[in-house]
Amino acid sequence: LANLWALTLVLVEEGEGVPRWVDGFGDLEKNIAAKTKDTPWKLYVTSLYFTIYTMTSVGYGDIGPANIVETIVAMLMVIVSGISWAIVLGQVCGIVANLESDEQAFRQTMDELNFMMRDRAMPLDLRLRLRSFFLSNKSARRRAKHDRIIASISPGLRGEVVMEINRKWIMKVSFLNQFLVEDGNVENSSLDSVFSAFIVEVSQQMELVVHAQSEIFGVPQVLYIMNRGLASHGLRPRSQGAVWGMDFVLSDMTLLEPAESLALTYVELTTLKREAFLQLVEKYRTVCPELWRRVRRFCSWLALQRAILKEARRRQQQPRTAVRPLGPVSFVPSLVQEEEEDDDYWQEEEEEGEVASAILPVQEFQNSDSAVSCLCFGQERFHKLYMLLAAAFEDGDVVIFRCHRTEMERAMLLNECQLPISPGLHRSPYWSLDASDGATSSDIAVHVRLRGHARAVTSMFFNPSEDALVTMSEDGSVRFWDVDTGEVLQTLRDSRPVQAAVFSPLQPQIFLSGGAGGLLRSIDVRAATPLRRLRLCRAAIRALAFDGSGAFLLAGTASGSLHVLAGSDPTTLTQQFEVLVAAEALLDLALARPPPGGGGAPAGGLLVATTASSVCIIDCVYSSLGGLTCLAVRRRLALQPPPPPPQ
């Protein structure tokens, strides 16, 4: 463009009498020997100066077209220089923008987040938590881009890159670190290469997970390595480099440590799942039996340690064989004398042998070699010929038996009104059943057999319509079974075994469960979605029961306290008050109506709370408005230890 502007001096010669742009320098260069029009390098610098300020739109105006030819050339130069300058600016802006692409994307995400929170009218505390999470999550988002890049690399290079990234985390795991230590230090080069390939594949199976502050996380059979942040696990703080869940290789859920953790700050963790790890071990089993033996040896040694600790805890928590009642925990002092007299009566009767002879076995039926863990009856009001008895065993199996009624029971049930059908159960009424099946009054037949639990069943009960059986096991699962077909209708899993559960009488689709840590969970079993988590106390919840109105929930804990919760909806339950009932765990709660003329029992019924060594009969006191206001211990009976077996 500078040469084009200088060319205009050739197109219009000096002798033609037409003014040119260079003529303006005549007055400025009167005393200068080397004129611009006669000096090539001065002419080129001046033309370049005009071109530069034309391209950059500065336009000082000291040089301009003086004739029509120069005007046309100047117009072309302005057009070309404008386009060229726009291209240059665009390239520069693109380069600058690409230098901070992650930051631009993050700012765009934050803008969209602010728009969403404003449109949804979210509360201020939730907005602050969301902004804090996204600000802390910048590095994790960058790592997600790194993962996409790694996925596009060839398999060999990908393994080396992933290994280099996760090496410092793998070294935190003791039984994986042994393969790193021996890698390159073994005499057998083939074993060396197998160990390296195994560790590389383990690195590729590791996943990055993030959790916000105050979030509860953790599932069993997963290895956790803390990359960033601070969390609480097992009442101990866990910082960067901490490792827990090393028992993820064990299959027995009862030997695992609790997996639940609390994020004290924003945390980033590297995780390894049991299924992925065992698949790799099985893959290398034929190639390298030594690797499989080492993993198996570690699993066996860890399982032995955990089994010893479990047995020690069980024996430590085993109730002592005390024959006297517990300390005086009562809200009705006038009944203390009755309690003592009642205990003396039972002791005298037992000494005479009358009580022992009152309970005699009438029939024995054995269907399994495993010990019975719990029993429950069901459909007692649905069939004229029999009722159902569910028996659970230590090996996890459950058998539902048909217990046929005796001739005396059938005679008592001739009046159909004595055996009403529960509403909501869509099945044939009992009077339509025929006794032609050949069953006698002493028959106990297997109705259906249920198999699916890996560990012992700790508790079970029939649902409100009694067409399904709910079982809870030490393997951390809750299963819903069809009573007639034996099929699994639904399975719920938790990181810890569920120790107590109950259906809401007002909303039968709401299932409430309690367990370790005093956590009460409400679940919609139809939609299979959790609704709410409520922490009552630190002690484990061992028993749950609704009162007769269904508006009050009673929760018994391992510390012997009884919590009363109220709410119009199971998902809105709030704690009303707490009562200390016993000095040991409450194992079962049952509601019973007071007998006629029950000695001044308050309206509302009686609550029977059972522990390992006593039974407490508790009055439920209600106000005139129907609110449960007080629980008063009416009587406490001590359970005598069984006599020693004969030698």
N, C-alpha and C positions, 0 to 999 in steps of 0.2 A: 504493500500500500504506500510506503514512503517513496519507492521508485516510481509508482504511478503518479504521485503528486509532483515529483520532480520532472516527469515526462511532459507535463503541461507546458513547461517553458520551451520545449522543442516544438510542440504543436503550434504555439503562438510565438513567432520570432520577435525580436526586439525592434526591428526596423518597420514593422507593420503599423506602428503608432497605436497599438491596443495596449491598455494598461495590463500589467501582470502582477501576481502576488509578490514577486521578488523586488518589484520597484519600490515598495514601501521601505526597504532597507537602505535606500540611497541617502536619505537625510541622516539616518543613524550611523552611516559608515563614511561620512565626509572625510574624516581625518585618518581613516584606516586604509592601508595600502591594499591588503588582500580583501577584495569585495566578496560577498557571499555568492553572487551570481557567477563570479569568475573562479571560485575555489570549490573543487568537487566535494571535498570532505565537509566543508561548511554547508554546502547545499544539501548534502545527504542528512547531516545532523538536523538541520532546520526542517527538512521534509519529515524526518522521523519524529521530531517534536510535534508537528502538526498531526501526524497519524496517531500518536499516543493520546493526546488530549481529545481527539475525536472519538477514539474507541472507548475511552473511559468516561465520556460525556462531561468532561471538565469544561472545555470550551472557553479559554481565556480571551479569545477574540483578537489577539495581536497579529495573527496570520489568518487571512481569509481569501476566498476567491475574488478575483478582480475582473473577470470576464466570463462569458457564457460557457466557454470550454472548461474553465476551472470550476465553475458552478456545477456542471454536470458531473465532472470527476469527483467533486466533493460530495455530491449526493450519493454516488455509488459507494464511496468510501464509508460514508455514515451507515448505509444499509449493511454492507459487508462487515464492518467493524462491530456494529451492534449485535449481529447474529453471532459473530465469533466471541464477543465478550460474554454474551449470555451462556454460550456453551462452556466457556472457561469457568464462569461462576457456578454453573450447575455441577460441573465435575468436582470443583472444590467443596461445595456444600455436601455432595454425596460422600466424599471421602471423610469429611468431618463427622457426618451423621453415622457412618459405619464404624467410626472409631468408638462410639458409645452406643452401640445397638442394644446391648443388654439394659443399659440405663434408660434408653428411650422406651423399650418395651415395658420395663418396670413402672415408669411414670404413667404410661398409658393404662396399665393394669390398675394402678392406684387411682387414676381418674375414674375408670369404670367402677371401681369399688365404691368410691365416694358417691357417684351417681346412684348406684344401687341402694346404698344405705339411706340416702336422702329420699329416694322414691318410695322405699319400703317403710320409712319412718321408724327406723330401728332405734332402740334406746341408746343413751350415751355410753354406758358401760360396755355394751356389746360392740359399738363402733370402735372404742379404744382397743378392745381385745383383737378385733379384726385387723386394725391398722398395725398393731404390734406384731401380729403373726406374719403379715405380709412383709413387714420391714425385716423381720428375722429370717424370712424364708428366701431371701435373695440368693444366698449361696446354694440352697437346694435347687432352685430353678436353674441356676447355672450348671449344676451337676446333671440335671435332666438333659440339657443340651449336650453335655459331654457324653452321656449314655447313647444318644442318637449318633454321635460321631463314632463312638467305639463300635456300635453295631454295624457300621459300614466298613470296618476294617476286616482284612482277611483273618481267617480263624487262628492262624499261628501268631500273627502280630496282636490280635485281640487278646489272646490268652496272656501274652507277656505284659501287655498294658494293664489288664485287669489285675494280674498278679502283683504288679508293682504298686498299683493303687491301694489294694487291700492287704498288702504284706504286713503293715504295722498293726492292723486290726487282727489278722490271723495270729500274730505272735502273742496276742493277749489270751488266746484260748490254749490251754495247756496241752490237751491231747491232739490238737492240730499243729501246735508248735513243734512237736516231736518230729513230724515229717519235714518241717522246714529245717530243723537243726541237723537232721541226718541227710538231708538233700545235699549231695555233693561230697559227703563224708563216708560213704559206704563203698565197700570194695566192689560190689556187683553193680556195674554200670546200668544193667537193665532195671534193677530195682530202683536205682537213682532216677531214671527217666520216668518210671511209673509213679513214684512219689511226686515228682514235679508235675506230671500231667494231672494227677489227682488233685493237688492243691490248686492248680490253675482252674480246674472245673468247679471246685468248691468256691473259688473266688467269683466265678461267673454266676453262681447261684445266689450270691449275697444280694440283698435288696436294701435300698435306703428308704426309711420311713421317717416322718416328722410328726410331732405332736405339739399342740399349743399349750401354753401355761395353764395349770390347774386341770388338765385333762387326764383322766384315768385310762390307762392302756395296759396291754399285756394279755397274751393268750398262751395256754400251755403248749409245750413241745416246740418252742421257738427259742433260738439262741439270740440274745440281745447284746450288742456292743455299742457303748455310748461314744458317739463321735463329737457331740457338742451339746452343751447345756448341763442342767442339774435336775436330777430326779430322785424320788424316794422309793426304795424297794426293800421290803422286809424291815421297815423301821430304820433303815440306814440310808444316808445320802449317797447318791451315785453321781460321780463327775466324769469328765472326759477320760476315756480309756477303761472305764469300768465294764465288767463282763458279768452277766448273770443268765440263768437259764441253761447252764451247761448240762443239765439233766434232760435236755430235749431229746436225747437218743433213747431214753427209757420209754417203754410201752405202757408200763403200769402207772396209771394216773395217780394212784394213792401215794406213790413214792416221789412225786414231783413237788418241788417247792412252789409256794403261791406265786403266780405270774403277774398279778396285778401290781401296777406301779403308778405313781403320781408324778406328773411333770411339774416340777417346781418352777422351771423357766421353759422357754422354748427349747425343745430337744430334737436332735437328729441322731438316729440310730441306724446301725447296720444289722440286719437280721438274716438268719439262716433257718429255714424250716426243716423239720424232721423228715418229711417225705422226700424232699429234694436230696438231702444228705444221704439217706439210706438207699435211694436209687443209685447214687454214684458208688456207694460201697458195694452194692450188689453187682453193679456193672464191672467193677474191678476185681470181683471175687475170684473169677476164673483166671484172670490175667495175673493177679498178684495175691495169692492166698495169705501172704504175710500181712498185708494191709488189712484184710478182713479179720484176721486173728487179733491184731492189735486193737481194732475198734471193738471187737467182741469182748476182749479182755477188759477194756476200759468200762464197757457197759456192765459187765458182771461185777466188777469191783465197786462201781458206783451204786449198783442196785443192792449189793450186800451192805454197804454203809447206810444207805437210806432205810433198808429193812430193819437194821439194828436200831436206828434212831426211832423209827416208827413204833417198834415193839416197846422200846424204853418209854416213849411218851404214853403208849396205851397202858402200860403197867403203872405209870405214875398217876394217870388220871383215873385208874380203876377205883371205884368207890370202896371205902372201908366197910367192914362188916359190923357196923354199929347197930345195936339192938334197941337203943333208946331214941326218943324223938329228938329233933333238932332243937336249937335254942328257941326261946319264946318270942317268935315273930308273929304277933297277933294284933288285930285291931278290935277284938271283942274280949276284954279281960274277964268278963263274967263266964266265959265258956272254957277257961283254962282248967277249972276243976272237972268239968265234964270230960275234957280230953284225957286227963289223968285217970279218971275212973274208967273210961272206955278202954284205955290201954291195959289196965289191970284186968278187965273182963276178958280181953282176948288172950292175955297170958294165962289166966286160969283155965280157959276153955282148951287152950292148946296143950296145957299140962295134962288134962284129963283125956286127951286124944280125940275129943269130939270134933274139933275143927278139922284135924287131919283126915278123919274118916268120912267127912262130908263130901270131899272131892275125890271121886274115883274114876279111873279111865274106863270108858265103855267100849271103845274101839280104837285100834291102832292101824295106821295106814302109812306105809313108807314108799315114796316115789322117787327119792334121790339119795345118793350117798353123801351129799353135802348137808351141812347144818341149816336149819330153818332160821332165817334172819327176821322175818316179820310176817304177820297174818292180818287179814281184814275180810269182813263179810260184806256181801253186796246182793242186791235184788231180793231182799228179804220179803218185800211186799209185792213182788211181781208174779211169782209162781206158787201154785198151790201144792205142788209135789216136792219141790226142792228149793234150796237157796244156794248161792254161790259162795265159795270160800277160796280166796286167793292166798297162796303161800309162796313166799320168796325165799331163795336159798343163797348161801354164801358164794356160790359159783356164778351168780348173776341170773340164773334161770328163774322163771315164774310159772307156776302151774295153777290154773283155776279149776277147782273141783266142784262137782255137783253133790251137795249134801242133801240127800232125800230126807224128807220129814218122816217122823215116826207116825204110827197109827193114832197116837194120842193127839199129836199136833194136827193131823188132818181132820180129826173129829172136832177139834176146837175151831177149825177154820171153815166149818160147814156154812156159817153165815158169811156171805160174801162181803158184807160191810166191814167185817173185821180185817179185811185185807185190801185196802184201797190201792188203786193204781196211781203212781205219782204222775202229776200232769206234765206234759211235755215229752213223755217217753212214747214213741210211736212203735209199739210192738203188740202182739196178740195178748189179750188179757189172760190171766192165769187159769180162769175157769174153762178156757177153750182147750187146755192141754189134757191129754188122755193119759191115763196111768197104764196103758197097755204096753209100755216099753219094757216091762219085766222088772223094773226096779223095785226092790223091797225097802223096808224102813231102815235097814242097816247098810244100804249101798252107799259108797262114796266113789263116784266115777270121775274120770278126767274130762273136764269140759273143753279146755283148750290149753295148749302149752305155748308160752311166750319166751322167745330167746332173742337176745340182742345186746344185753349188757355184758361188759367185759369184767366187771367187778361186782361185789356183793350189793344187793338191793337193800338200802337202809330204811326206806319208808315207801308206803304206797297207799292209795285210797281210790275209791270210785268217784267219778265226776258227778255233778248234781243230778243228771239224768240217768246215771248208773248204766249207761251203755258203753262206757269206756273206762279203762283202768289206767291210772297215772302212777308211774313208778319212778323212784329217785335212787340213783346208784352212786357208789364211790368213784365211778369212772367220770363223774362230772356231768352226766347227761340226765335229762328228764324225758321220759318216753310216754306217749299216749297210745294205748292199745285198744283195738276193737275187741270187745268182750266175746263176741260170737265167732269171729273169723281168726283172731289172733294177729291181725295185720297191724303194723306200726302206722298210726295215723299222723303222728308228728313227733319230731325230736328237737329238743332244746338243749344246748350245751353251754356250760359255764366253765370258767377257769378253776373254780373250786366246787366240790360236791354240794348240791342243794340239800339242806338238812331239814327243811320244813316248807310246806306249800299248802295252799288252800284256794278254792274258787270263791269268787264273790257271789253271795246269794242274790244280790240285786242285779248284777250283770254277769251271768254265768260265763260269758266269753272272756272275762278278765281273770287272769291267773296270777296269784301273788306268791312269791317264793322268798325265802330267807336263808342265810348261810353265814359263813365266816365274815368277821368284820362288822357285824351288825347291819348289813345291807339288806334292805327290803326292796324287791323289784316287782313291778307290775308289768304284765305282758298280755297283749291281745293275742290269744291263741288262734283265732280265726285268721287274722292277718299276719300272724307270726312276727309281730313287731314289738319291741320294747317300748313301754310308755313312760316309765318313771323309775328313778333310783332314789331311795331315801335311806340315809344312815341314821339308825336309831341310837346305837351305842357302839362301843368297841367289842363287846362280847358277842359271840356267835348267836344267831337266832336258831333255837332248837324246836320251837313249837309255835303254830299259828292256828287261830280259831276265831270265827265271827260269833257275835252274840246272837240271840234270837231275832233281834230286829234287823240284823245285817248292816247296821249303821256304825257299829263299833268293832274294831279289830283288836284282838288280844294277842300279844307276841311274848312268848317266854324265851328267856335267854340262858346262856350257859352260866351266867353269874347268879342265877336264881331270882332275877327281877322280872316283873311282869309289866309290860308297857301297854297302855291303852291308847288307841288311835281312833279318831272320829273323822267323818267326812261324808258328804252327800254322794260322792263318787269315789271309787277305789283309787283313782289317779290323783285325788286331792286330799288324801288322808294326812292329818296332822296329829302330832303326839299331844295327848291331853295331860296325862300324869303317869308316874311310874311307882310301882309298889314292890318292895322286897318281900318275897314269899318264902324263899328257902336259901340255905347256904350252899347249895349245889345246883347243878343244871336242871332246868325244867325240861323234861323229856316229852311230855304229852299234855294237851289241854282238851277237856271235853265239857260240853254244856249239858246240864240236866235240869229238868223242871223240879221245883220243890214239891215234896209229897203233900197231900191234903192235910191241913192242920200241921204244917211243918214247923211248929215251934217258933213262930214269929219270923220265918225266913223272909227277907225283903222281896217284894215283887220284882220279877226279872229272872229268877232262876238261880241255880247253883253252878259253880265252876269247879271242876275237879282237875287239880294240877298234880302231876305225877313226877317224882324224882327217882333216883336210883335206890333210895332207902326210905322214902316216905310218900304218903298221899295226903294232899291238902284239899279240904273242902272249903270253898270260898263263896261267900254271899256276894251277889252282884246287886248293888244298891243304885236305884234309879231315882231321878228327881220327878216332880210332878209334870215337867215338860218332856219327859222321856229321855233325858240325858243320863248317861252312866257317870255317877259322881264318886263312887267309892267301891273298893273291893275289901271285904273284911274276912279274915281267916276264921271260919267257924270251928273247924276241927282239924287236927293233924294226927295221922295214924302212921306209926312206924312199921316198916316192912321187916319181918324177922328174916334172918338169913336161912337158907335151906339147910337141913341137917346133913352132916357128912355121910357119904355113901358107906354102906356096910362093908367091913373088911372081909 
